[in-house]
Amino acid sequence: MDLPSKHLAEAVEQLASLPSVGKRSALRLALELLKRSPEEIARFAQAFVAMKEKVKLCNSCGNISDLDICNICSNPGRDHSIICVVEDARDVMAIESTRSYKGIYHVLGGVISPMDGLGPEDLNILSLINKVEKTPPSEIIFALGATMEGDTTNFYLYKKLQHLGPSITTLSRGVAVGTELHYADELTLGRSIQQRLPFETTFNR
């Protein structure tokens, strides 16, 4: 689309680079921002600069945090003998919103996907194995999306972890096949956590 200002066009281009934001939506957002005062725009921009500069990954689980250790891993009220393995921070937020889980997490940072050039070495897997070897948990929950990539990653992790002793479980299939975890509604996700199954019974079906 032809725009009357090169600065507006650049703003639209940057907004349109975000996932699920088309050019028309980007233009609508840019025009809305154009109406705001310089002070409001400065606060808006600074929020993103601060996020990029100060948000880090938890040294223990890989979740998003403002501190070296996130508030879940540092919480003595959580059950540290149960580790829930998830794809990314959105899944942590989704599970936490159900209020059905009181253990800790391990964020892989993705799933095994040869089509996307992602192998086991590209994910936060080695640190999980080291964690389990150092302090064996009583249970590890595989809470990856019900996709082919999620199932492949689950199976890989199972082969790496089964001999280390913990009970290995997975979410019940209340989460529909083909669905990424953070898109599931809270009720369905909560029930899937509470009704989790031994992993070996699911991949032997």
C-alpha positions in Angstrom: 0.0 0.0 0.0 1.2 3.5 -0.7 1.6 5.6 2.4 2.0 9.4 2.6 5.0 9.2 5.0 8.2 7.2 4.8 8.3 7.3 8.7 4.7 5.9 8.9 5.7 3.3 6.3 8.7 2.2 8.4 6.5 2.0 11.6 4.0 -0.2 9.7 6.7 -2.4 8.4 8.1 -3.0 11.9 4.7 -3.7 13.4 3.8 -6.1 10.5 7.0 -8.1 11.2 5.3 -9.4 14.4 3.5 -12.8 14.1 -0.2 -12.7 13.1 -0.1 -8.9 12.4 -1.0 -8.1 8.8 -0.3 -4.9 7.0 -3.8 -3.5 7.6 -3.6 -4.2 11.3 -0.1 -2.8 11.5 -1.4 0.4 9.8 -4.3 0.7 12.2 -1.9 0.3 15.2 0.6 2.8 13.8 -2.1 5.4 13.2 -3.3 4.9 16.8 0.2 5.4 18.1 0.5 8.6 16.0 -2.3 10.1 18.0 -0.5 9.7 21.3 1.7 12.3 23.0 5.5 12.2 22.8 5.6 11.2 26.5 3.2 8.3 25.9 5.3 7.1 22.9 8.5 7.3 24.9 7.0 5.2 27.7 5.7 2.7 25.1 9.1 2.4 23.5 11.0 2.2 26.8 8.9 -0.7 27.9 10.2 -2.8 25.0 13.8 -1.6 25.4 13.7 -2.5 29.1 12.1 -5.9 28.3 14.9 -6.7 25.9 17.6 -5.5 28.2 16.4 -6.9 31.5 14.3 -10.0 30.9 16.5 -13.2 31.2 16.1 -16.9 31.3 16.0 -18.7 34.7 19.3 -20.5 35.2 17.5 -23.5 36.7 14.5 -24.1 34.4 14.8 -21.7 31.4 11.6 -19.8 32.1 11.4 -16.1 31.5 12.5 -14.2 34.6 13.7 -10.8 35.9 16.1 -12.6 38.2 18.8 -15.4 37.7 16.3 -17.9 39.4 12.6 -17.4 38.6 10.0 -17.0 41.3 8.7 -20.6 40.7 12.0 -22.3 41.1 12.8 -20.2 44.2 9.5 -20.8 45.8 9.9 -23.2 48.7 6.2 -23.9 48.6 6.5 -25.6 45.2 7.0 -29.4 45.0 10.5 -29.6 43.6 10.2 -33.4 43.2 7.9 -33.0 40.2 9.3 -31.5 37.0 6.9 -30.5 34.2 8.7 -30.3 30.8 7.2 -27.7 28.4 8.1 -26.2 25.0 8.3 -22.5 25.9 7.3 -19.9 28.5 3.8 -19.6 27.0 3.1 -23.1 28.2 4.3 -22.3 31.7 1.9 -19.3 31.8 -1.0 -21.5 30.4 -0.4 -24.3 33.1 0.0 -21.7 35.9 -3.4 -20.2 34.9 -5.1 -23.5 35.7 -3.9 -23.4 39.3 -3.8 -27.2 39.0 -0.1 -27.8 39.2 2.3 -27.1 42.2 5.6 -28.6 40.9 8.4 -26.9 39.0 9.1 -26.6 35.2 11.8 -27.2 32.6 11.5 -25.1 29.5 13.0 -26.8 26.4 12.9 -23.7 24.2 11.3 -25.6 21.3 10.7 -29.2 20.1 12.6 -31.5 17.8 11.7 -30.5 14.3 14.0 -31.5 11.4 11.9 -29.5 9.0 12.8 -26.4 11.0 16.4 -27.4 11.5 15.9 -28.1 15.2 17.6 -31.2 16.7 18.1 -32.3 20.3 21.3 -30.3 20.5 19.4 -27.1 19.8 17.1 -27.5 22.8 17.5 -27.2 26.6 17.7 -31.0 27.0 21.2 -31.6 28.3 20.5 -29.4 31.3 17.4 -31.4 32.0 19.3 -34.6 32.0 22.0 -33.1 34.3 19.3 -31.8 36.7 17.7 -35.3 36.9 21.0 -37.0 37.4 22.1 -34.6 40.1 18.8 -34.5 42.0 16.4 -37.3 40.8 12.8 -36.1 40.9 9.9 -38.5 41.8 8.1 -37.6 38.6 8.7 -35.9 35.2 5.6 -34.8 33.3 5.9 -34.4 29.5 3.6 -31.5 28.7 4.4 -30.8 25.1 1.9 -30.0 22.4 -0.1 -32.9 20.9 1.8 -32.6 17.6 4.1 -34.9 15.6 7.0 -32.8 16.8 5.9 -32.9 20.4 5.4 -36.6 20.3 8.9 -37.1 18.7 10.4 -34.9 21.5 8.6 -36.8 24.2 9.9 -40.2 22.8 13.5 -38.8 22.6 13.3 -37.5 26.2 11.8 -40.8 27.4 14.7 -42.8 26.0 17.2 -40.4 27.7 15.5 -40.3 31.1 13.8 -43.6 31.7 16.9 -45.3 33.2 17.4 -42.5 35.7 14.5 -43.7 37.8 11.7 -41.1 38.0 8.1 -41.9 37.1 7.5 -40.4 33.6 4.0 -39.3 32.8 2.3 -37.3 30.1 -0.9 -35.3 29.8 -4.1 -37.1 29.1 -5.4 -36.5 25.6 -8.0 -34.0 26.7 -5.7 -31.6 24.7 -6.8 -32.3 21.1 -4.3 -33.9 18.7 -2.5 -31.2 16.7 -3.0 -28.5 19.4 -0.1 -26.5 20.9 -0.4 -26.5 24.7 -0.9 -22.8 25.2 -4.0 -22.8 22.9 -5.9 -25.2 25.1 -8.6 -23.8 27.4 -7.8 -23.7 31.1 -10.4 -26.3 32.1 -9.2 -28.8 29.5 -5.6 -28.2 30.3 -6.2 -28.5 34.1 -8.0 -31.8 33.7 -5.2 -33.1 31.4 -2.6 -32.3 34.1 -4.7 -33.9 36.9 -5.5 -37.0 34.8 -2.0 -37.5 33.5 -0.9 -41.0 32.4 2.2 -43.1 32.5 4.1 -42.3 29.3 4.9 -45.9 28.3 1.2 -46.7 28.1 0.6 -43.8 25.6 3.3 -44.6 23.1 2.7 -48.3 23.2 -0.9 -47.9 22.0 
